[in-house]
Amino acid sequence: MDILISSVTQGAVWAVMAIGVYITFRLLDIPDLTAEGTFPLGAAIAAVLMSQGISPVLATLAATAGGALGGLVAGLIHTKMYIPPLLTGILVLTGLYSINLHVMDGRPNITLLNVDTIYTPIQETFNLTKNMAVLVVSFIVLAIVISLLVLFLHTEIGLALRSTGDNTEMSEANGINTNSMKTLGYMIGNGLIALSGAMIAQKDGYSDIQMGIGTIVIGLASVIIAEVILKDLTIGRRLTTIILGSIIYRLIIDLILNQPIIPIQTTDLKLFSAILLALILYFPEFQARRNSRRQLAKANQGGQ
């Protein structure tokens, strides 16, 4: 039961990041590695501001804005300098490593002991445990994020952004400034990723320069699990299922780490995350091949 509660709590917080990954990875069809730099950036900004007495809400909003700024830089490098998305992500996350250290005043980590967080008011008001307070706040944030995204993606600009990801050439032929749309997608996606970083820093009680490593793997796994479970959904339902995908991913990882058969250390987490993502990525191809073999077998039987 404790594993389930922990997985749901972790999955809910990480789902914010997974939705950010979905914006660039699916809506824009851009493999954006900037997440590995903007995630710790959000955590660093929030931790520094909160340790200086700034309101947790304001610190979290500032972290989101910092992530959006990182996305703006990535978008401009990709669209104005014509650098491929993968190289753009590598350049920006490399540069953000130094920037994150500057934000944290050269320290590799910042603790948030005895500092109020965005979870503290809910925890104290309703006398909840830390995990339950994190869960409640995370679902509130997710509801706000998904509602705003659904409204935005049905506006003229939002539809233009989605059109850019579907078919760039056709979008340009219809007068859409695809470079602006790509840059906007970078900003929205990385803003959400930084928001998740700020929330996780407050949940765990610290910000660390290395906490962005493997972020993109978690985000992609959550998105793909959601797509495997339920296909062909509207944008609002798809964003909602990403929450479920994130929770399932965390549950699988927690079960692997806590199973009694093979002793696994926490240092092996990244390895098993990579293996799990590879299996998840392969699953749709496996399904397609299995269905193809079944259809071929039926055709051969019919021909006999």
N, C-alpha and C positions, 0 to 999 in steps of 0.2 A: 504493500500500500504506500509506503514511504517513497519507493522508487517511482510509482505512478504519479504521486503528487509532485515530486521533484521534476519529473519529465514534463508534466503539463506546465509547471511554472517556468521552467527553462524554455520550453517550446514557445510559450506565449511571448516571452521577451524577445527571443530570437526571430519570431515571426515578423516583427517590424523590419528587421534587417532583410529577411527573405523577400518581403514585398518590395523593398528597395532594389534588390537584385533582379526581381521579376521585371521591373520597369525597363531596365537596360537590356537584360538578357532575352526577354520575350517580346515586349512591346516594341523595342527598337532593334532587336536582333543584333545586339552589340555585346561581345564578351568583354565585360568591363572588370579589370583587376583593381581598379581604383579603390574598391571596397576594402582591400587589405590595408589601405592607408587612412581612409576617412573614418573607418570604424574606431581605431584607437584615437583619432583626432577628436571625435565626439566625446569619447571617454575622458581625454586629457583636458579639453576645454571645460567640461562640466566639473571635473574634479578640482581643477585650479580655482575656478570661480567660487565653488561651494566652500572650499577650504579658506577662502578669503571673506566668507560671510554673505555671499550673494545668495538670493533666494534660489532654491532648487529648481523651481519652475523656470525662472529666468535663465539659470545656468543651462538647463536642458534645451531651451529654445535657442540660446546662443550656440550650443553644440550643434544643433540642427542646421543653423545658419552657416556655421563653419564647414560642415560637410557639404552643403550646397555650394559654398565657395570653392571647395576642392573639386566638386563636379564641374563647376564653371570652367576652371582651369583645364581639366581633362577634356571638356567639350571643345574648348577653343584650340587646344593642341591638335585634337583629332580633325576638326573641321577647317581650321585656318592654316595649319601647317601640313595637312594631308598625311599625317602619321597614322598607320593602321591602329585599330582599337587595342590589340594586345600590347603593342609597343607603347601606346599612349598610357595604358594602365600601369605598365612596368615603370615608365618614367615618372609618373605622378606618385605612385606608392613609394618609390625610392626617395623622391624629394620630400614627401610627407614624413618620412622617418626622421629626418633632421628637423623639420618644422615641429613635429610632435615633441621632440626633445626640447626645443626652444620653448614651446608652450609650457612644458613641465619644468622649465628652468634648469634643464640639464639633468634632472633626476629620472631614473628609469621607471619609477613608479611613485604614485601618490596615494596615501591611505586616507580613508574617509571615516575614521573612527570618531565616534561621538559627534558626528555631523548629521544634521537633519537632511533627509532625502525626500524625493517626491512620494515615497511610500510611507513616510513617517505620519502624516496627518491621518491617513486611512487606518494605519496600524493602531494609533493611539485612540482615535475616535471610536472605532468599533471593537477595540481590544482584540485584534487579530494577531496571528503569528506573522513572522516576517514573510514566509512563503505565501500565505494567503493574501497579505497586503500587496505583494508583488503581482500576484495573479489578478487581483481586482483592478489594480492600476493599469496593468498591461492590457487587459481586455477593454478598458475604457479608452486607452490610447489607440488600440487597434480599431475600435469602433469609429473613433474620430477620423483616423487616417483613411480607413476604407471608404467611409462616407464622403470625405472630401475628394478622394481620388475618383470615385465613381461619378460624382458631380462634375469634376474637372474633365474627365475623359469623355464626357458627353457634350462638352462645349465645343465650339468651333475650333479652338486651339487644341483641345484634347483629341478631337477626331483627326486633326492634321498630324498630331504626334503619332497616333496609331497608324495612320495611313503611311507615314514616313517609314515606319518599321515594316509594314506589309510590302510596300513597293516604292522604293525611293525614286526610280525613274518616272513612274506614273505620277507620283506626287509632285515632282518638279514640273512635269508637263501641265499639271493643273494649277500651277502658280504658288505652290507651297514652298516656303523657304526651309528646305530640309535641314540645312546646317543649323538654323535657329532651333528647329524642333529637336534635333539630336542633342544640342547643348542643353536645352531645357530638360530633356529626359535625363541627361547626366546629372543635372542639378537636383532634380526631384529624387532620383534613385539614391544618390550619395547623401542627400539631406536626411532621408529616412534611415540609411545605414548608420550615419553619425548619431541620429536620435537613439537607435538601438544601442550603440556603443555607450552613450551617456546613461541609458537605463540600466545596462548590465553593470557598469562601473558602480552605480549607486546600489544595485542589488548585492554585488560581491564585496563592496566596501573598499575598492581600490581601483586605480587606473594604472595600466602597465603598458610600456612601449611595445611589448611583444604580443599583446592580446589580439591583434588583427590577423595573425598568422592562421591560415585555414578558414578564414571568414567566408571566402567565396565558395569553398567546398560545402559548408553548412547551408548557405543560401541556395545554391544550385540543387543540393539534395532535397531540401524542403520543397522547392518549386516542382521538381520532377516527380517526387512522390505524390504531390497533389494532382499532377496531371495524369499520372498512372491510375490513381484511384478513381477519379471522375474526369471524363473527357468532354470536350465540346460544351463548355459552360459560358454563360455571359460574363462580362468583365467583373461585375460585382461578386458573383458566386465564385469565380476563379480566385479572386483576391481572398475571399473568405476561406476557401479550401486550403490556401497556403498555410493558414494557421494550423489546420489539421495535419498537413504535411510536415510542418516544423515540429509539432508535438510527437508525431510518429517517429520522426528521425531521432529526436532526443530519447524517446523510449527505447528504440532499438540499440542506441549507443549505451544507454544505462544498463540494459539487460546484458549486453556483451561484457561490460566492465564488471558486472556483479554476478555473472554466472559462476558456479562452483567447480566446473569441470577443468577449465584451463585458467591458470593464474595469469591475470592481465594487470599490468600497472597503468597508472594514469598517464605515464609518459608514452604509452602506446596508442593514446587516443587519436592522434593525428593519422597514424598508420591505418587504424581501423575505419576512420572517417573516410579516408581516400579509397580504401577497398570497398566500403559500403556505397560510396558515390559511383564507383566504376560498375558495380553490380546493378545499381539503380539505372544508370545510363544505358546499360546493356539490355535491361528488361524489355523495353518497347521493341527493340530489334529481335529479341528472342521470341516475343509474342508474334511479331510479324512473320518470322520464319516458320514458327509452328503452325500458324494459320495457313501459310502458303503450302506447307507439306500436307496438311489435312485436305485442302482444296484439290491438290494434285492427286492425292490418294482417291478422293471421291470421283474425280474425273476419270482416273484409270479404271475404277470399278464400274463406272457407267459405260465406259467404252467396251468393257468385256461383256 
